[in-house]
Amino acid sequence: MDLQKAGMARLLLAAPELRDSPWMMQDLVFLHLCEVFEHACLRRDALRCSPEKDDETLLRFEEECRALQAAAVAYIREQRKFSGIV
């Protein structure tokens, strides 16, 4: 699975009501958000599993993942609103 698809899967698990938006597969901004989100999640997951935990860095990546998720969900909702997609 590539980074875009993995990131999209994570995002849509968090916001299942947005799954019926096939236009997202062609939206370059959304696909880029998915890729960046997946990178952040992978770094966060690695820190979670690390035997030498750095709590400050882990908290920073946790917040980055939440912010990217919120940005992606907000982007989808805005695009759906302005394009007339329900």
N, CA, C and O of each residue as an XYZ file, in Angstrom:
344
protein
N       0.866     -1.178      0.000
C       0.000      0.000      0.000
C       0.908      1.234      0.000
O       1.867      1.306      0.768
N       0.603      2.186     -0.851
C       1.438      3.381     -0.887
C       1.030      4.354      0.217
O       0.012      4.174      0.884
N       1.843      5.378      0.388
C       1.614      6.321      1.487
C       0.283      7.050      1.366
O      -0.397      7.261      2.370
N      -0.097      7.435      0.155
C      -1.372      8.142     -0.017
C      -2.542      7.265      0.398
O      -3.432      7.716      1.119
N      -2.547      6.029     -0.048
C      -3.650      5.131      0.281
C      -3.684      4.815      1.770
O      -4.757      4.764      2.372
N      -2.521      4.606      2.361
C      -2.466      4.321      3.791
C      -2.956      5.520      4.600
O      -3.716      5.361      5.556
N      -2.521      6.715      4.213
C      -2.980      7.922      4.901
C      -4.469      8.136      4.743
O      -5.151      8.529      5.691
N      -4.983      7.875      3.534
C      -6.414      8.022      3.292
C      -7.202      7.029      4.150
O      -8.241      7.378      4.711
N      -6.715      5.811      4.247
C      -7.397      4.808      5.063
C      -7.458      5.253      6.522
O      -8.494      5.118      7.173
N      -6.353      5.781      7.032
C      -6.345      6.262      8.418
C      -7.323      7.422      8.603
O      -8.056      7.478      9.590
N      -7.322      8.338      7.646
C      -8.214      9.497      7.763
C      -9.681      9.092      7.706
O     -10.504      9.612      8.460
N     -10.001      8.178      6.825
C     -11.398      7.786      6.677
C     -11.877      6.896      7.815
O     -13.080      6.795      8.056
N     -10.962      6.257      8.510
C     -11.347      5.551      9.733
C     -11.767      6.547     10.803
O     -12.674      6.286     11.593
N     -11.100      7.682     10.815
C     -11.404      8.713     11.807
C     -12.674      9.486     11.466
O     -13.325     10.033     12.356
N     -13.026      9.535     10.197
C     -14.211     10.289      9.755
C     -15.011      9.443      8.769
O     -15.020      9.740      7.575
N     -15.679      8.400      9.243
C     -16.374      7.481      8.335
C     -17.489      8.131      7.518
O     -17.844      7.630      6.451
N     -18.039      9.230      8.001
C     -19.112      9.884      7.257
C     -18.628     10.488      5.941
O     -19.437     10.859      5.090
N     -17.331     10.585      5.779
C     -16.769     11.192      4.574
C     -16.339     10.159      3.534
O     -15.771     10.528      2.506
N     -16.592      8.910      3.774
C     -16.116      7.848      2.876
C     -16.742      7.875      1.494
O     -16.123      7.410      0.536
N     -17.920      8.391      1.364
C     -18.612      8.386      0.066
C     -18.276      9.621     -0.757
O     -19.172     10.292     -1.269
N     -17.020      9.915     -0.883
C     -16.560     11.068     -1.652
C     -15.504     10.626     -2.652
O     -14.316     10.863     -2.435
N     -15.920      9.984     -3.752
C     -14.938      9.441     -4.707
C     -14.079     10.506     -5.379
O     -13.006     10.184     -5.890
N     -14.514     11.757     -5.393
C     -13.726     12.823     -6.013
C     -12.373     12.985     -5.325
O     -11.426     13.497     -5.922
N     -12.285     12.549     -4.074
C     -11.040     12.722     -3.317
C      -9.871     11.998     -3.969
O      -8.721     12.415     -3.827
N     -10.160     10.918     -4.679
C      -9.094     10.146     -5.315
C      -8.378     10.940     -6.408
O      -7.271     10.581     -6.811
N      -9.001     12.011     -6.888
C      -8.413     12.835     -7.940
C      -7.941     14.201     -7.434
O      -7.331     14.961     -8.185
N      -8.215     14.509     -6.188
C      -7.892     15.819     -5.626
C      -6.443     15.821     -5.128
O      -6.121     15.153     -4.145
N      -5.578     16.569     -5.803
C      -4.157     16.560     -5.480
C      -3.853     17.108     -4.092
O      -2.941     16.624     -3.421
N      -4.602     18.107     -3.656
C      -4.385     18.667     -2.314
C      -4.704     17.616     -1.262
O      -3.929     17.408     -0.329
N      -5.841     16.958     -1.414
C      -6.222     15.928     -0.454
C      -5.228     14.777     -0.461
O      -4.860     14.281      0.603
N      -4.788     14.344     -1.629
C      -3.825     13.242     -1.715
C      -2.502     13.611     -1.057
O      -1.856     12.770     -0.432
N      -2.104     14.869     -1.199
C      -0.879     15.328     -0.531
C      -1.079     15.328      0.991
O      -0.186     14.915      1.730
N      -2.229     15.783      1.455
C      -2.527     15.731      2.885
C      -2.471     14.301      3.409
O      -1.970     14.058      4.507
N      -2.982     13.363      2.632
C      -2.949     11.951      3.033
C      -1.512     11.467      3.190
O      -1.187     10.766      4.149
N      -0.663     11.840      2.253
C       0.733     11.405      2.299
C       1.466     12.008      3.500
O       2.192     11.304      4.203
N       1.278     13.291      3.731
C       1.921     13.958      4.864
C       1.397     13.374      6.176
O       2.165     13.158      7.114
N       0.093     13.120      6.238
C      -0.512     12.525      7.421
C       0.087     11.145      7.695
O       0.402     10.824      8.841
N       0.245     10.336      6.660
C       0.805      8.992      6.850
C       2.251      9.060      7.342
O       2.643      8.285      8.214
N       3.044      9.977      6.792
C       4.424     10.144      7.271
C       4.428     10.474      8.759
O       5.190      9.882      9.523
N       3.591     11.406      9.171
C       3.530     11.803     10.577
C       3.079     10.631     11.453
O       3.615     10.420     12.541
N       2.105      9.883     10.978
C       1.611      8.730     11.747
C       2.679      7.651     11.881
O       2.813      7.034     12.938
N       3.432      7.423     10.824
C       4.499      6.424     10.885
C       5.581      6.833     11.885
O       6.084      6.001     12.639
N       5.933      8.113     11.885
C       6.927      8.594     12.859
C       6.379      8.466     14.274
O       7.092      8.040     15.183
N       5.109      8.836     14.462
C       4.473      8.720     15.774
C       4.437      7.264     16.232
O       4.755      6.964     17.383
N       4.053      6.363     15.335
C       3.966      4.944     15.674
C       5.339      4.381     16.046
O       5.454      3.575     16.969
N       6.373      4.806     15.328
C       7.729      4.361     15.655
C       8.140      4.848     17.036
O       8.769      4.114     17.798
N       7.785      6.077     17.353
C       8.111      6.611     18.685
C       7.338      5.885     19.776
O       7.870      5.653     20.862
N       6.104      5.529     19.503
C       5.308      4.793     20.485
C       5.934      3.443     20.818
O       5.877      2.988     21.960
N       6.530      2.809     19.814
C       7.100      1.464     19.976
C       8.561      1.475     20.403
O       9.123      0.427     20.723
N       9.162      2.617     20.409
C      10.583      2.720     20.715
C      10.856      2.362     22.183
O      10.135      2.806     23.077
N      11.896      1.563     22.423
C      12.224      1.232     23.815
C      12.752      2.449     24.587
O      12.625      2.521     25.809
N      13.336      3.388     23.869
C      13.837      4.617     24.493
C      12.880      5.750     24.150
O      13.101      6.494     23.194
N      11.842      5.872     24.918
C      10.792      6.842     24.614
C      11.247      8.272     24.912
O      11.888      8.554     25.924
N      10.890      9.144     23.996
C      11.101     10.582     24.170
C       9.709     11.186     24.222
O       9.105     11.473     23.188
N       9.203     11.378     25.434
C       7.817     11.807     25.603
C       7.522     13.140     24.929
O       6.444     13.323     24.363
N       8.450     14.053     24.985
C       8.226     15.372     24.381
C       8.060     15.262     22.861
O       7.167     15.882     22.284
N       8.910     14.486     22.229
C       8.819     14.297     20.782
C       7.549     13.541     20.420
O       6.880     13.880     19.444
N       7.216     12.519     21.200
C       5.987     11.761     20.953
C       4.771     12.668     21.046
O       3.888     12.603     20.191
N       4.709     13.507     22.064
C       3.583     14.442     22.198
C       3.508     15.402     21.014
O       2.418     15.744     20.555
N       4.660     15.833     20.526
C       4.690     16.737     19.366
C       4.118     16.038     18.127
O       3.354     16.638     17.371
N       4.489     14.776     17.923
C       3.958     14.047     16.777
C       2.491     13.684     16.951
O       1.744     13.652     15.972
N       2.069     13.411     18.173
C       0.643     13.169     18.434
C      -0.167     14.404     18.033
O      -1.206     14.292     17.382
N       0.317     15.567     18.426
C      -0.377     16.813     18.090
C      -0.339     17.078     16.591
O      -1.328     17.535     16.018
N       0.780     16.799     15.958
C       0.878     16.994     14.508
C      -0.123     16.098     13.776
O      -0.772     16.533     12.825
N      -0.243     14.856     14.219
C      -1.196     13.940     13.589
C      -2.631     14.427     13.771
O      -3.426     14.386     12.831
N      -2.963     14.885     14.968
C      -4.321     15.416     15.207
C      -4.592     16.642     14.346
O      -5.684     16.790     13.798
N      -3.605     17.518     14.227
C      -3.780     18.734     13.424
C      -3.939     18.397     11.941
O      -4.784     18.982     11.262
N      -3.145     17.472     11.441
C      -3.261     17.074     10.033
C      -4.594     16.388      9.764
O      -5.213     16.607      8.722
N      -5.029     15.567     10.697
C      -6.326     14.906     10.544
C      -7.446     15.935     10.514
O      -8.342     15.853      9.673
N      -7.404     16.895     11.420
C      -8.424     17.938     11.454
C      -8.402     18.767     10.175
O      -9.454     19.128      9.647
N      -7.211     19.069      9.681
C      -7.096     19.853      8.443
C      -7.665     19.089      7.252
O      -8.357     19.668      6.415
N      -7.378     17.799      7.174
C      -7.881     16.997      6.060
C      -9.402     16.876      6.112
O     -10.069     17.012      5.086
N      -9.947     16.627      7.279
C     -11.404     16.508      7.421
C     -12.068     17.843      7.092
O     -13.091     17.870      6.407
N     -11.503     18.939      7.568
C     -12.052     20.263      7.262
C     -11.989     20.535      5.761
O     -12.927     21.094      5.194
N     -10.903     20.149      5.122
C     -10.764     20.346      3.684
C     -11.849     19.576      2.932
O     -12.490     20.118      2.032
N     -12.051     18.323      3.303
C     -13.084     17.510      2.646
C     -14.452     18.161      2.817
O     -15.212     18.287      1.857
N     -14.754     18.567      4.024
C     -16.072     19.169      4.290
C     -16.258     20.459      3.498
O     -17.342     20.709      2.971
N     -15.228     21.267      3.412
C     -15.317     22.511      2.641
C     -15.512     22.226      1.156
O     -16.331     22.869      0.498
N     -14.769     21.274      0.637
C     -14.893     20.939     -0.781
C     -16.285     20.408     -1.093
O     -16.866     20.740     -2.126
N     -16.809     19.596     -0.213
C     -18.152     19.046     -0.425
C     -19.199     20.161     -0.372
O     -20.160     20.156     -1.141
N     -19.005     21.107      0.533
C     -19.962     22.202      0.685
C     -19.974     23.093     -0.552
O     -21.040     23.450     -1.052
N     -18.794     23.453     -1.045
C     -18.711     24.379     -2.164
C     -18.986     23.728     -3.516
O     -19.366     24.404     -4.472
N     -18.794     22.429     -3.590
C     -19.036     21.774     -4.870
C     -20.458     21.262     -4.995
O     -20.854     20.770     -6.051
N     -21.229     21.376     -3.923
C     -22.594     20.907     -3.957
C     -22.722     19.418     -3.735
O     -23.813     18.861     -3.861
N     -21.606     18.759     -3.402
C     -21.636     17.330     -3.125
C     -22.155     17.146     -1.712
O     -21.742     17.838     -0.781
N     -23.056     16.210     -1.575
C     -23.630     15.959     -0.246
C     -22.939     14.797      0.406
O     -23.279     14.429      1.530
